[in-house]
Amino acid sequence: AEYMGIQDPDERWSKTEECKEKTFNPIFGYEKTHKIRVDENVLKLFKTGRIILQVWGNLLDDSQPTVVEEVDPQLEAELADKRKMASELERQIEEKRRLLAALL
């Protein structure tokens, strides 16, 4: 593998098994300890730069069935409460607009 001038012929690109589900939160169960040879140039990059990990992926075609994400009941209840509050605030604003229009 090579990145930003760091070459390590002993380290190959890593690849996970294909995730069959269409989800924004895929679970791969992937673990690996990566090793690179560190010379003065690499050490300088680590000291003065940053480490960048690249994650690549391929989208599955749309002919496969879509997996529906589980809905958190607590979050749904909180969202329903917020919608009720927003609706009540909109009602109050409209009422105040009518009062203001009547005064003008």
N, C-alpha and C positions, 0 to 999 in steps of 0.2 A: 504494500500500500504506500501511497505517497500523498502528502499534503503540505503545502507551503514549504517545499524544499526538504521536508522530513521524509526520508526514504527508509523503509524497513522491509526488505524482501521476505523476512520471516513472518510478517504480520499480514494476513490476507483480509480482504473486506469481509465483514460478517454479514450473515443473512439469516433472517428468521423464517419460520414456516409461514405460509400464507394464512392470513386471517380470513375465514370464510364469511364472517358476519359484516354487514354494513353498519358501522357504528363509529361515533366520534371518540369512543373510549375502547379501542381494541385491547385485548389482553393477550399478550404474546408469551408470557412466562419465560422471557429470554434473559439469561445472565451470562456474562463473560468478563474475564479480567483481560484487559488489553495491555500489551507490552510493546514498548518501542525502545530502540537503542538511543541513548542520550549522549550526544557529543557536545562540544562547546557551543555550536550553532543552535542546537535544540534547547540546550540549557538557557541560552540567551533569550530565545523565543518564549520559553516558559516564564522567565523572570520579568521580561519587559512587555510581553503580549498577553494573549489570552488563549484558552483552550477552546476550540470550536468543534462540536460534535455535529456531524451531518447525519440526518435521518432522511432516508429516501423511501418512497413508497409508490405503488401503482394502484390506481383506482380499479375496482372491479367493474365490469360492464353492468348496465342497468337491467339486464335480463334476469339477474339473480334476485331472489326475494329480499325485501328490505326488513331488517330487524328493527323493531320498535324499542326504543330505550324505555326502561322502567321509569315510572313517574313516582316521585317521592310524595307520599300523601301529605306530609307536614308542609312541604313547600307549596303544594297545590292549595292547601287550606290558607296559608299565608297570602298567596296570590289572590285568592277569592276575597279575603279580608281587605287587601289593598284596593282591589277593584271596587268593592262596596264603598270604601272611604273616598276614592276618586269620584265615584258617581255622586256621592253626597256633597262633596266639595263643588262639583260642577253645578249641582242643583242650587247650592247657596250662592254661587257666583251669578248665576242667571237671575236669581231673585234680587240680588243687590243691583244688578244692571237695570232691572225693571224699575226698582225704587229710584235709582239715580235718574233714569229717563223721565220718570214722573215728576221729579223735582225740577228738571231743566225745562 
